Amino acid sequence: MAKEIKSTAEEKVIPTLYEWVGGMQVFEKLTAVFYEKVLQDELLAPVFRHMSSQHQLHVAHFIAEVFGGPKTYSHEEGSHYEMIRKHMGRHLTEQHRKRWVALLLEIVDEICLPDDPEFRSAFVGYIEWGTRLAVMNSNSDDIKEGEHVPMPKWGWGETEGPYIQD
């Protein structure tokens, strides 16, 4: 699935995490399989059982956009501010967060997302960061961010990805 992306023989183009995964259909599959399992999970099901049938697609579009994909979420479905608002008052716990992350990473392996250390480091880094914010926001009474807070953008981070070859 993962491959080197070049624009010319001399110039190497660094792919986005979105491109490295394989595009929107991969994110949509990830969240579809994930939320199917969430609804069967004893700890997480009570939190998610009343979510709309579109929830999994919104999450797929949000993460895809954060990873450099199309702006489907911010142009058609919401904003980062609205995502923060959706978590308020949910009173998520650290146990919810840890289980959500563990289950998501099981699904990442199950559907065979790229397993190179650089991608997985970037993916886990974002999931850790995002879920910790979700727990904080879910236990807060006010939003510290303004309405126009931009969507997060997540890339390869400090590692040099596998797209660099000598």
N, C-alpha and C positions, 0 to 999 in steps of 0.2 A: 504494500500500500504506500509506504513512504518512499520517496525517490528524490533524487537531486533535481533541482529546477534551475535551468540556465537560460539566459537570454541570448548569449553568444558563446563561442568557444573560449573567449578571453574573460568575459565578465560573468561572475556568478551572482544570481539573484537570490536573496534570502527569502524563502517562503514564509508566509504567515503561519501561525499555528493552525488556523482554519484550513489553509491549503495543504498543510502537512498531513492533517487528519483525512482529508479527502472530500471536504465540502459539506454542504447543508444536510444531505441525506444521511450522513454519518452522525451528525449531531441529533437529528430527529430520531434516528434509530436508537441512539444512546439513551435519550430521555424517555422514549416509549418503553423500552425494556426496563429501564430503571424504575419508572413510576409504577409499572406493573408489579414489580417486586416490592416497592415501597408500600403499596396497598395491601400486601400480604405480611408485612413486618409488624410484629406486635407493638413495638415502641413507636414507629413512625406512622402507621396507618391512622391512628386517631387524629394526628396533626393534618394529614393530607386527604382524608376520605371525603371532605366536603369541597375540595378544590374543583374548579370548572374542568370540563372535559378538554379545554384548550390549554390548561396549565402546562402540560408537558411540552407542547409546541412553543409556548412563550419562553419557557426555560431554554429549550434548544436554540431558539432565535437569539435570546439574550447572550448565552455563552458563545455562540458562533460569532456574534458581533464583537464581543469582547476580544475574541481570538483573531480578529482581523477580517471577519466575513462581512456579508452585506448588512446594511443598516435596517434590516427588516424590523427588529424590535423597536428601535427608537423612532423609526418613521411611520410604523403602522400599529404598534401595540402598546407603547408606553415610553417611559424615560427612566433614567437611573433613579431620579427622585421618586417616581411612582413605584419602582421596585422596592425602594427603602420603605415607603408607606405601606406596602403590602405586607411587610414583615412586622410592622408595629402592632403591639398588643397580642402577639402570638405566644409570647412567653416561652420561647425555645430554650432548652437547657443544653449544657455541654454534652450530656448523654445523647440528646437528639442529634446534635452536630456531629459527634463522633460516629454514630451509627449511620447517618446520612453519607458521610465521607467514605466510610468503610464499604457500604453497599454500592456506592457509585464506583469505587475503584474495582470492586468485584465485577461489575458490569463492563467496565472499560476493558478488563482482561477477557471477559466472556465474549464480547463482540469484536475482539482483536484490534483495538486501537493501536497505533504505533507503540512499540515497546522500547524504543531507544531511550537511554537514560536522559538525554537532553529534553525530549518531548515530555516524558513523564515528570521530570523535575518542574518544568514550566506548568504543566497541567495541575499537578498536585499543589504547587505554589499558589495558583489562582484559587483552587478549590478551598484550600486552607484559609486563605485571606478572605474570600467571599463568604464562607460559612461562619467565620468568626464575626464578620460585620453583621451578618444576618442575626446571629444570637444577640449581639449588642443592640441592634435596632429593634429586635422583637421585645426587648425588655426596657425600652425607653419610651418616655411619654412625648418626646419632641424630636424633631429632625434637625440635626445640627447643620446639615447641608442645605444650600439654597435650591430653589426650584430648577435652576438651570445648571445644576451640577452635571458635568459631562459623563458620558458612559465611560467606564473603565476601559483601558486598552492594555492587553496583556500580550507580551511577546516572549522571546527566548530567554530574556533575563541576562544574567552574567555569564552563563555558559555559552560556549561556542557550539552551536548545534551540529548535528551529523551532516549537514549540507556542506560543511567545509572539508574539502579533501585536498591533500597535497599532491 
